[in-house]
Amino acid sequence: MHTFITGAASGIGKATARRLAARSTIAVADRNGEGAEAVAEEIRAAGGQAQAYTLDVTDPAAVKDVVARASSDNGPIDALFNNAGINIRGPLLNVTEDDFDLMMNIHARGMFVVAQNVLRGMVERKSGAIVNTSSDFAVIGVPNLGVYCAAKTAIYAMTKATALEFAPHGIRINAIGPGPIDTPILRQNRPPREVETALKANAERTPLGRLGKPEEVAATVDFLLSDKASYINGQLIQPNGGAVIW
């Protein structure tokens, strides 16, 4: 099995790469090339097979090239975890057009371009599984995160549409909606005191009373990409401790 993971240098992507390495060759793709190589080296040191690729998902030519190289290096891509993402917080009136474009380009457009390139081979082979990283914010509104919510909702909408489109080709496409997970993106662009406040607030809004771990989300992705989830398609599965129930 060959699994292609974007945003794989840290957080949920890194945890998923580590977990899936037990049963799959991993293409570790991230715009942080050094981080991607560190994850790949860790997997190889543990006896797994992994190759690192520097990839900016907003660059269609780069996506096409990296998907082709990964397929050449390790064989056809059987599974895709579309996980690249960023977060820009702040009041909507302070969000710039460049901020908006960057969020949409990385999340929605990046997911589309990567999936399109990987799906071509899956359609030829009549098999494959894809998981896209959306968010529990795809189904609720959150102040000061309007563009992030919009980008994650776009991912879920495209997941549902493509799940229907590619099911006849033997391909399953699902999304995950992680809740409050202790990852670098949760701490991103926050001073230390604000980080602690955010961590506490997120833990308190979760019925289980704590933040989730990247490894717990990785377990969900592992399940959705496996044959154990062979009859699950077009769904948003939310490892969120009960923070959002719908």
C-alpha positions in Angstrom: 0.0 0.0 0.0 1.2 3.5 -0.8 -0.3 6.5 1.1 0.2 10.2 0.1 -0.1 12.7 3.0 0.0 16.4 2.7 0.7 18.7 5.7 2.6 15.7 7.0 5.5 17.5 8.8 3.7 18.2 12.0 0.5 17.7 14.0 -2.2 15.4 12.7 -0.4 14.8 9.4 2.8 13.7 11.2 0.9 11.5 13.7 -1.0 9.8 10.8 2.2 9.2 8.8 3.7 7.5 11.8 0.6 5.3 12.4 0.1 4.3 8.8 3.7 3.5 8.3 3.0 0.2 10.1 1.0 -1.0 7.0 1.9 1.4 4.2 4.7 3.1 2.3 4.3 6.8 3.1 4.8 9.8 0.8 5.5 12.6 3.4 4.6 15.9 1.6 4.8 19.3 3.2 5.9 22.8 2.2 8.3 22.5 5.1 10.7 20.2 3.3 13.1 19.8 6.3 10.2 18.8 8.5 9.0 16.3 5.9 12.4 14.7 5.7 12.6 14.5 9.5 9.3 12.6 9.6 10.4 10.3 6.7 13.7 9.6 8.4 11.9 8.7 11.7 9.7 6.3 9.9 12.7 4.7 8.1 14.6 4.4 11.4 11.7 2.5 12.8 11.8 0.0 10.0 9.1 1.6 7.8 9.2 2.9 4.2 8.8 6.6 3.6 9.9 9.3 1.1 9.8 13.1 1.8 8.6 15.7 -0.8 8.7 19.4 -0.5 5.2 20.5 -1.7 3.3 23.7 -1.8 -0.3 22.6 -2.5 -1.1 26.1 -3.9 1.2 25.4 -6.9 -0.6 23.1 -9.4 2.6 22.4 -11.4 4.4 21.3 -8.2 1.5 19.1 -7.2 1.5 17.4 -10.5 5.2 16.8 -10.4 5.3 15.5 -6.8 2.4 13.1 -7.3 4.1 11.8 -10.4 7.5 11.4 -8.6 5.9 9.7 -5.6 4.1 7.3 -7.9 7.4 6.6 -9.7 9.3 6.2 -6.5 6.9 3.9 -4.6 4.2 2.7 -7.0 0.6 3.8 -7.5 -1.0 5.9 -4.7 -3.6 3.7 -3.0 -4.7 6.2 -0.3 -4.6 10.0 0.1 -4.8 12.1 3.2 -5.5 15.6 2.1 -4.4 17.4 5.3 -2.5 20.7 4.4 -3.9 23.7 6.2 -3.3 26.9 8.0 -5.3 29.2 10.3 -5.7 33.0 10.2 -7.6 34.4 13.2 -9.1 37.8 13.7 -12.2 39.9 13.2 -13.6 39.7 9.7 -13.1 43.4 9.2 -9.3 42.9 9.7 -9.0 40.0 7.3 -7.3 41.1 4.1 -8.2 39.8 0.6 -4.7 38.2 0.5 -5.5 36.4 3.8 -8.8 35.2 2.3 -7.1 34.0 -0.9 -4.4 32.2 1.0 -6.8 30.4 3.2 -9.0 29.3 0.2 -6.0 28.4 -1.9 -4.4 26.1 0.7 -7.5 24.5 2.0 -10.1 24.2 -0.8 -8.1 24.8 -4.0 -5.1 22.8 -2.6 -7.3 19.9 -1.7 -8.9 20.0 -5.1 -5.6 20.0 -7.0 -4.0 17.2 -5.0 -7.1 15.1 -5.2 -7.5 15.6 -8.9 -4.0 14.4 -9.6 -4.2 11.4 -7.4 -7.7 10.4 -8.5 -6.6 10.0 -12.1 -4.6 6.9 -11.2 -7.3 5.6 -8.8 -9.9 5.8 -11.5 -7.7 3.8 -13.8 -7.3 1.1 -11.1 -10.9 1.2 -10.0 -9.9 1.5 -6.3 -8.7 4.0 -3.7 -9.6 5.8 -0.5 -9.3 9.5 0.3 -9.7 11.4 3.6 -9.9 15.2 3.6 -9.3 17.3 6.7 -12.2 19.5 7.3 -13.2 20.7 10.8 -16.1 20.7 13.3 -16.2 24.4 12.3 -17.6 23.3 9.0 -21.0 22.8 10.7 -20.9 25.6 13.3 -20.1 29.4 13.2 -17.2 30.7 15.2 -16.4 34.4 15.8 -13.1 35.6 14.4 -12.7 32.5 12.3 -15.1 33.3 9.4 -12.7 32.5 6.6 -11.4 29.4 8.2 -15.0 28.1 8.7 -15.7 28.9 5.0 -12.7 27.1 3.8 -13.4 24.0 5.9 -17.0 24.0 4.8 -15.9 24.1 1.2 -13.8 21.0 1.9 -16.7 19.1 3.3 -19.0 20.2 0.5 -16.5 19.0 -2.1 -16.0 15.7 -0.2 -19.7 14.9 -0.4 -19.9 15.7 -4.1 -16.8 13.8 -5.1 -17.8 10.8 -2.9 -20.9 10.5 -5.1 -19.0 11.1 -8.3 -16.2 8.5 -7.7 -18.1 5.8 -5.9 -18.9 4.0 -9.2 -15.1 3.8 -9.7 -14.6 1.9 -6.4 -13.2 5.0 -4.6 -14.3 6.1 -1.2 -14.0 9.8 -0.1 -14.6 10.9 3.4 -13.7 13.9 5.6 -12.7 14.3 9.2 -13.8 17.2 11.4 -11.4 17.3 14.3 -12.4 19.3 17.3 -10.0 20.9 19.7 -6.8 19.0 19.1 -3.5 20.0 20.7 -1.5 20.8 17.5 0.8 23.5 16.3 -2.0 25.2 14.4 -3.9 25.7 17.7 -0.9 27.6 19.1 -0.1 29.4 15.8 0.4 33.2 16.0 -0.5 33.4 19.7 1.7 34.7 22.5 2.3 32.2 25.4 -0.3 33.6 27.7 -3.0 33.5 25.0 -2.0 29.9 24.1 -2.6 28.8 27.7 -6.0 30.6 27.7 -7.0 29.0 24.4 -6.0 25.6 25.5 -8.0 25.9 28.7 -11.0 27.3 26.9 -11.0 24.5 24.4 -10.7 21.9 27.0 -13.6 23.3 29.0 -15.9 23.4 26.0 -15.3 19.7 25.3 -17.6 17.2 27.1 -14.6 14.9 27.7 -12.9 17.8 29.5 -9.6 17.7 27.6 -8.0 18.5 24.2 -7.6 15.7 21.8 -4.3 14.3 20.7 -3.0 14.1 17.1 -2.7 10.4 17.5 -6.4 10.1 18.3 -7.2 11.8 15.0 -4.7 9.6 13.2 -6.5 6.6 14.4 -9.7 7.9 12.8 -7.9 8.5 9.5 -6.3 5.0 9.6 -9.8 3.5 10.1 -11.3 5.5 7.2 -8.5 4.6 4.8 -8.7 0.9 5.7 -11.0 -1.9 4.6 -12.7 -1.7 8.0 -14.5 1.4 6.6 -15.3 -0.2 3.3 -19.0 0.9 3.5 -18.4 4.4 4.7 -18.5 7.1 2.0 -19.1 10.8 1.8 -19.2 11.3 5.6 -17.8 13.9 8.0 -16.4 11.9 10.9 -15.7 14.1 13.9 -13.1 13.1 16.5 -13.9 16.0 18.7 -14.6 14.7 22.2 -18.3 15.6 21.8 -17.6 19.3 21.3 -19.9 19.4 18.3 -22.7 16.8 17.9 -25.1 17.0 15.0 
